[in-house]
Amino acid sequence: MARRNFTKAIMVARIKLATKDGVVYCDGCGLPCKRWEIDHVRADALLGEPTLENSRLLCIPVIVTGK
């Protein structure tokens, strides 16, 4: 099965949800972040849908360490 990526509209909506007072916060660690990725909560490979409800914004340190 081909990978299903988030649409631009979903990515923008997730960024807006993670932004408070002009600062973007990681959904994983809760700290402000400058570099991030939008990730699936339930993995795409496990039939996780590319929806806003199944997305999270993670900073690069959380992605690298898995914490």
Helices and strands as residue ranges (DSSP letters): H 8-18, E 19-20, E 23-24, E 36-40, G 44-46, E 55-59, H 60-65
